[in-house]
Amino acid sequence: MDNTIYIKQEDGKEVAMQIICTFEHDEKSFVLVEGDDAAAFLFKYDEEGNLEAVEDEDELAIAEEILGALEDEAID
């Protein structure tokens, strides 16, 4: 299965990123992705697949917890 997603940047350039995981919280859908530089990014998405960068501190904190749990699982 290909876990690649293409994110369009503000300049119109598309960047390939790897999907780490998807999850739902408070009736919203999220996708956590990783770029080539191993940086993680969080986006909300709707039923049509439209992405919106997440800037809300509470939502970012939830993603950090999930990422930490995934990293812990990988170590075990």
N, CA, C and O atoms as CSV, one atom per row, in Angstrom:
chain,resi,resn,atom,element,x,y,z
A,1,MET,N,N,0.847,-1.187,0.000
A,1,MET,CA,C,0.000,0.000,0.000
A,1,MET,C,C,0.879,1.232,0.000
A,1,MET,O,O,1.838,1.314,0.768
A,2,ASP,N,N,0.566,2.183,-0.846
A,2,ASP,CA,C,1.331,3.417,-0.950
A,2,ASP,C,C,0.796,4.424,0.062
A,2,ASP,O,O,-0.383,4.777,0.022
A,3,ASN,N,N,1.645,4.882,0.958
A,3,ASN,CA,C,1.254,5.838,1.991
A,3,ASN,C,C,1.697,7.252,1.643
A,3,ASN,O,O,1.902,8.073,2.537
A,4,THR,N,N,1.846,7.541,0.369
A,4,THR,CA,C,2.284,8.861,-0.062
A,4,THR,C,C,1.087,9.771,-0.283
A,4,THR,O,O,0.080,9.373,-0.869
A,5,ILE,N,N,1.219,11.003,0.200
A,5,ILE,CA,C,0.217,12.036,-0.030
A,5,ILE,C,C,0.960,13.244,-0.601
A,5,ILE,O,O,2.094,13.519,-0.211
A,6,TYR,N,N,0.334,13.948,-1.504
A,6,TYR,CA,C,0.945,15.125,-2.120
A,6,TYR,C,C,0.277,16.373,-1.570
A,6,TYR,O,O,-0.929,16.570,-1.722
A,7,ILE,N,N,1.079,17.209,-0.930
A,7,ILE,CA,C,0.601,18.431,-0.295
A,7,ILE,C,C,0.993,19.614,-1.164
A,7,ILE,O,O,2.164,19.785,-1.504
A,8,LYS,N,N,0.001,20.435,-1.525
A,8,LYS,CA,C,0.288,21.618,-2.329
A,8,LYS,C,C,0.678,22.766,-1.404
A,8,LYS,O,O,-0.075,23.129,-0.500
A,9,GLN,N,N,1.856,23.331,-1.636
A,9,GLN,CA,C,2.338,24.446,-0.837
A,9,GLN,C,C,1.747,25.756,-1.345
A,9,GLN,O,O,1.117,25.795,-2.402
A,10,GLU,N,N,1.955,26.826,-0.581
A,10,GLU,CA,C,1.412,28.136,-0.961
A,10,GLU,C,C,1.915,28.597,-2.325
A,10,GLU,O,O,1.206,29.309,-3.036
A,11,ASP,N,N,3.132,28.199,-2.697
A,11,ASP,CA,C,3.689,28.606,-3.987
A,11,ASP,C,C,3.182,27.734,-5.138
A,11,ASP,O,O,3.580,27.930,-6.287
A,12,GLY,N,N,2.294,26.758,-4.829
A,12,GLY,CA,C,1.712,25.896,-5.848
A,12,GLY,C,C,2.492,24.612,-6.078
A,12,GLY,O,O,2.004,23.717,-6.769
A,13,LYS,N,N,3.674,24.500,-5.525
A,13,LYS,CA,C,4.501,23.306,-5.689
A,13,LYS,C,C,3.941,22.173,-4.826
A,13,LYS,O,O,3.561,22.392,-3.676
A,14,GLU,N,N,3.894,20.969,-5.385
A,14,GLU,CA,C,3.433,19.809,-4.640
A,14,GLU,C,C,4.621,19.075,-4.035
A,14,GLU,O,O,5.643,18.871,-4.689
A,15,VAL,N,N,4.469,18.684,-2.778
A,15,VAL,CA,C,5.523,17.975,-2.060
A,15,VAL,C,C,4.980,16.623,-1.623
A,15,VAL,O,O,3.891,16.541,-1.055
A,16,ALA,N,N,5.734,15.566,-1.887
A,16,ALA,CA,C,5.341,14.225,-1.455
A,16,ALA,C,C,5.686,14.051,0.011
A,16,ALA,O,O,6.791,14.383,0.441
A,17,MET,N,N,4.734,13.528,0.782
A,17,MET,CA,C,4.938,13.239,2.192
A,17,MET,C,C,4.376,11.862,2.478
A,17,MET,O,O,3.506,11.368,1.760
A,18,GLN,N,N,4.883,11.249,3.534
A,18,GLN,CA,C,4.428,9.921,3.937
A,18,GLN,C,C,3.380,10.043,5.043
A,18,GLN,O,O,3.573,10.776,6.013
A,19,ILE,N,N,2.289,9.332,4.891
A,19,ILE,CA,C,1.242,9.331,5.914
A,19,ILE,C,C,1.718,8.472,7.083
A,19,ILE,O,O,2.055,7.300,6.915
A,20,ILE,N,N,1.739,9.079,8.269
A,20,ILE,CA,C,2.083,8.355,9.488
A,20,ILE,C,C,0.841,7.658,10.022
A,20,ILE,O,O,0.866,6.468,10.335
A,21,CYS,N,N,-0.256,8.425,10.122
A,21,CYS,CA,C,-1.525,7.846,10.571
A,21,CYS,C,C,-2.651,8.835,10.309
A,21,CYS,O,O,-2.419,10.016,10.048
A,22,THR,N,N,-3.858,8.332,10.384
A,22,THR,CA,C,-5.060,9.166,10.350
A,22,THR,C,C,-5.830,8.878,11.628
A,22,THR,O,O,-5.745,7.782,12.183
A,23,PHE,N,N,-6.581,9.872,12.090
A,23,PHE,CA,C,-7.400,9.675,13.286
A,23,PHE,C,C,-8.528,10.686,13.302
A,23,PHE,O,O,-8.500,11.684,12.583
A,24,GLU,N,N,-9.520,10.413,14.133
A,24,GLU,CA,C,-10.646,11.325,14.313
A,24,GLU,C,C,-10.682,11.785,15.758
A,24,GLU,O,O,-10.384,11.027,16.681
A,25,HIS,N,N,-11.057,13.054,15.936
A,25,HIS,CA,C,-11.196,13.632,17.271
A,25,HIS,C,C,-12.219,14.752,17.190
A,25,HIS,O,O,-12.153,15.598,16.299
A,26,ASP,N,N,-13.159,14.755,18.116
A,26,ASP,CA,C,-14.227,15.764,18.149
A,26,ASP,C,C,-14.918,15.903,16.790
A,26,ASP,O,O,-15.172,17.008,16.311
A,27,GLU,N,N,-15.216,14.739,16.180
A,27,GLU,CA,C,-15.920,14.688,14.902
A,27,GLU,C,C,-15.165,15.352,13.760
A,27,GLU,O,O,-15.774,15.757,12.769
A,28,LYS,N,N,-13.842,15.471,13.886
A,28,LYS,CA,C,-12.979,16.001,12.830
A,28,LYS,C,C,-12.008,14.913,12.434
A,28,LYS,O,O,-11.614,14.094,13.265
A,29,SER,N,N,-11.613,14.897,11.151
A,29,SER,CA,C,-10.659,13.915,10.649
A,29,SER,C,C,-9.299,14.576,10.483
A,29,SER,O,O,-9.194,15.704,10.000
A,30,PHE,N,N,-8.262,13.855,10.889
A,30,PHE,CA,C,-6.897,14.372,10.829
A,30,PHE,C,C,-5.985,13.382,10.135
A,30,PHE,O,O,-6.217,12.173,10.163
A,31,VAL,N,N,-4.937,13.916,9.509
A,31,VAL,CA,C,-3.879,13.086,8.946
A,31,VAL,C,C,-2.550,13.659,9.427
A,31,VAL,O,O,-2.307,14.862,9.337
A,32,LEU,N,N,-1.703,12.781,9.936
A,32,LEU,CA,C,-0.383,13.145,10.415
A,32,LEU,C,C,0.605,12.648,9.366
A,32,LEU,O,O,0.620,11.461,9.041
A,33,VAL,N,N,1.427,13.545,8.837
A,33,VAL,CA,C,2.347,13.195,7.754
A,33,VAL,C,C,3.772,13.564,8.131
A,33,VAL,O,O,4.022,14.355,9.041
A,34,GLU,N,N,4.704,12.953,7.386
A,34,GLU,CA,C,6.124,13.209,7.616
A,34,GLU,C,C,6.770,13.605,6.297
A,34,GLU,O,O,6.552,12.964,5.269
A,35,GLY,N,N,7.574,14.676,6.338
A,35,GLY,CA,C,8.296,15.132,5.159
A,35,GLY,C,C,9.644,14.449,5.035
A,35,GLY,O,O,10.012,13.628,5.875
A,36,ASP,N,N,10.380,14.787,3.987
A,36,ASP,CA,C,11.701,14.202,3.753
A,36,ASP,C,C,12.674,14.486,4.888
A,36,ASP,O,O,13.594,13.705,5.130
A,37,ASP,N,N,12.478,15.595,5.581
A,37,ASP,CA,C,13.391,15.979,6.659
A,37,ASP,C,C,12.964,15.400,8.005
A,37,ASP,O,O,13.469,15.821,9.046
A,38,ALA,N,N,12.038,14.440,7.996
A,38,ALA,CA,C,11.525,13.750,9.189
A,38,ALA,C,C,10.685,14.658,10.081
A,38,ALA,O,O,10.376,14.285,11.213
A,39,ALA,N,N,10.313,15.829,9.602
A,39,ALA,CA,C,9.415,16.706,10.358
A,39,ALA,C,C,7.984,16.217,10.165
A,39,ALA,O,O,7.603,15.816,9.065
A,40,ALA,N,N,7.194,16.252,11.231
A,40,ALA,CA,C,5.799,15.818,11.175
A,40,ALA,C,C,4.887,17.036,11.046
A,40,ALA,O,O,5.147,18.090,11.627
A,41,PHE,N,N,3.819,16.870,10.276
A,41,PHE,CA,C,2.844,17.934,10.050
A,41,PHE,C,C,1.452,17.351,10.246
A,41,PHE,O,O,1.211,16.180,9.956
A,42,LEU,N,N,0.539,18.180,10.740
A,42,LEU,CA,C,-0.832,17.751,10.985
A,42,LEU,C,C,-1.788,18.561,10.127
A,42,LEU,O,O,-1.693,19.785,10.049
A,43,PHE,N,N,-2.722,17.848,9.477
A,43,PHE,CA,C,-3.749,18.486,8.656
A,43,PHE,C,C,-5.109,17.928,9.034
A,43,PHE,O,O,-5.233,16.758,9.397
A,44,LYS,N,N,-6.135,18.777,8.944
A,44,LYS,CA,C,-7.522,18.331,9.011
A,44,LYS,C,C,-7.932,18.039,7.577
A,44,LYS,O,O,-7.423,18.659,6.643
A,45,TYR,N,N,-8.851,17.097,7.399
A,45,TYR,CA,C,-9.390,16.871,6.061
A,45,TYR,C,C,-10.885,16.632,6.128
A,45,TYR,O,O,-11.415,16.162,7.134
A,46,ASP,N,N,-11.557,16.969,5.028
A,46,ASP,CA,C,-13.001,16.793,4.968
A,46,ASP,C,C,-13.349,15.612,4.072
A,46,ASP,O,O,-12.464,14.917,3.573
A,47,GLU,N,N,-14.631,15.394,3.875
A,47,GLU,CA,C,-15.102,14.249,3.092
A,47,GLU,C,C,-14.645,14.299,1.637
A,47,GLU,O,O,-14.567,13.263,0.976
A,48,GLU,N,N,-14.342,15.490,1.135
A,48,GLU,CA,C,-13.877,15.618,-0.244
A,48,GLU,C,C,-12.358,15.508,-0.351
A,48,GLU,O,O,-11.807,15.569,-1.450
A,49,GLY,N,N,-11.685,15.348,0.780
A,49,GLY,CA,C,-10.224,15.223,0.770
A,49,GLY,C,C,-9.485,16.544,0.821
A,49,GLY,O,O,-8.268,16.575,0.637
A,50,ASN,N,N,-10.197,17.644,1.068
A,50,ASN,CA,C,-9.547,18.944,1.185
A,50,ASN,C,C,-8.753,19.010,2.485
A,50,ASN,O,O,-9.255,18.635,3.546
A,51,LEU,N,N,-7.524,19.484,2.400
A,51,LEU,CA,C,-6.651,19.576,3.565
A,51,LEU,C,C,-6.566,20.994,4.090
A,51,LEU,O,O,-6.614,21.962,3.330
A,52,GLU,N,N,-6.438,21.099,5.418
A,52,GLU,CA,C,-6.250,22.395,6.072
A,52,GLU,C,C,-5.194,22.200,7.154
A,52,GLU,O,O,-5.335,21.332,8.016
A,53,ALA,N,N,-4.140,23.004,7.109
A,53,ALA,CA,C,-3.092,22.905,8.122
A,53,ALA,C,C,-3.670,23.205,9.497
A,53,ALA,O,O,-4.485,24.115,9.647
A,54,VAL,N,N,-3.250,22.444,10.493
A,54,VAL,CA,C,-3.735,22.620,11.857
A,54,VAL,C,C,-2.789,23.532,12.611
A,54,VAL,O,O,-1.576,23.321,12.621
A,55,GLU,N,N,-3.361,24.552,13.246
A,55,GLU,CA,C,-2.580,25.476,14.052
A,55,GLU,C,C,-3.090,25.539,15.486
A,55,GLU,O,O,-2.448,26.151,16.340
A,56,ASP,N,N,-4.238,24.914,15.765
A,56,ASP,CA,C,-4.832,24.917,17.098
A,56,ASP,C,C,-3.931,24.130,18.057
A,56,ASP,O,O,-3.599,22.973,17.799
A,57,GLU,N,N,-3.546,24.763,19.153
A,57,GLU,CA,C,-2.619,24.148,20.114
A,57,GLU,C,C,-3.159,22.855,20.711
A,57,GLU,O,O,-2.396,21.909,20.906
A,58,ASP,N,N,-4.457,22.788,21.006
A,58,ASP,CA,C,-5.046,21.582,21.583
A,58,ASP,C,C,-4.996,20.418,20.596
A,58,ASP,O,O,-4.671,19.292,20.973
A,59,GLU,N,N,-5.318,20.693,19.331
A,59,GLU,CA,C,-5.276,19.649,18.313
A,59,GLU,C,C,-3.840,19.189,18.062
A,59,GLU,O,O,-3.593,17.999,17.868
A,60,LEU,N,N,-2.902,20.122,18.066
A,60,LEU,CA,C,-1.494,19.760,17.893
A,60,LEU,C,C,-0.997,18.917,19.059
A,60,LEU,O,O,-0.194,18.004,18.865
A,61,ALA,N,N,-1.467,19.215,20.273
A,61,ALA,CA,C,-1.063,18.444,21.451
A,61,ALA,C,C,-1.549,16.998,21.342
A,61,ALA,O,O,-0.833,16.073,21.724
A,62,ILE,N,N,-2.753,16.802,20.827
A,62,ILE,CA,C,-3.280,15.452,20.640
A,62,ILE,C,C,-2.413,14.698,19.633
A,62,ILE,O,O,-2.095,13.527,19.840
A,63,ALA,N,N,-2.036,15.360,18.556
A,63,ALA,CA,C,-1.192,14.723,17.545
A,63,ALA,C,C,0.173,14.356,18.129
A,63,ALA,O,O,0.725,13.306,17.798
A,64,GLU,N,N,0.722,15.212,18.998
A,64,GLU,CA,C,2.002,14.909,19.634
A,64,GLU,C,C,1.895,13.670,20.509
A,64,GLU,O,O,2.812,12.848,20.537
A,65,GLU,N,N,0.776,13.527,21.230
A,65,GLU,CA,C,0.560,12.337,22.056
A,65,GLU,C,C,0.498,11.082,21.192
A,65,GLU,O,O,1.096,10.059,21.526
A,66,ILE,N,N,-0.227,11.169,20.085
A,66,ILE,CA,C,-0.348,10.017,19.182
A,66,ILE,C,C,1.012,9.674,18.593
A,66,ILE,O,O,1.384,8.501,18.541
A,67,LEU,N,N,1.756,10.676,18.151
A,67,LEU,CA,C,3.078,10.445,17.578
A,67,LEU,C,C,4.007,9.810,18.617
A,67,LEU,O,O,4.767,8.896,18.298
A,68,GLY,N,N,3.943,10.292,19.843
A,68,GLY,CA,C,4.756,9.717,20.913
A,68,GLY,C,C,4.413,8.259,21.164
A,68,GLY,O,O,5.302,7.430,21.360
A,69,ALA,N,N,3.115,7.945,21.157
A,69,ALA,CA,C,2.682,6.559,21.366
A,69,ALA,C,C,3.153,5.669,20.221
A,69,ALA,O,O,3.568,4.533,20.451
A,70,LEU,N,N,3.093,6.170,18.998
A,70,LEU,CA,C,3.557,5.385,17.851
A,70,LEU,C,C,5.068,5.148,17.939
A,70,LEU,O,O,5.543,4.057,17.625
A,71,GLU,N,N,5.812,6.150,18.360
A,71,GLU,CA,C,7.257,6.009,18.515
A,71,GLU,C,C,7.575,4.999,19.609
A,71,GLU,O,O,8.502,4.202,19.465
A,72,ASP,N,N,6.809,5.025,20.713
A,72,ASP,CA,C,7.012,4.058,21.797
A,72,ASP,C,C,6.767,2.639,21.325
A,72,ASP,O,O,7.501,1.722,21.694
A,73,GLU,N,N,5.727,2.452,20.500
A,73,GLU,CA,C,5.421,1.132,19.956
A,73,GLU,C,C,6.541,0.641,19.060
A,73,GLU,O,O,6.872,-0.544,19.067
A,74,ALA,N,N,7.128,1.549,18.286
A,74,ALA,CA,C,8.205,1.177,17.364
A,74,ALA,C,C,9.452,0.745,18.137
A,74,ALA,O,O,10.206,-0.107,17.668
A,75,ILE,N,N,9.667,1.319,19.298
A,75,ILE,CA,C,10.840,0.990,20.119
A,75,ILE,C,C,10.655,-0.383,20.767
A,75,ILE,O,O,11.600,-1.165,20.868
A,76,ASP,N,N,9.421,-0.666,21.205
A,76,ASP,CA,C,9.143,-1.939,21.884
A,76,ASP,C,C,9.194,-3.032,20.882
A,76,ASP,O,O,8.991,-4.196,21.227
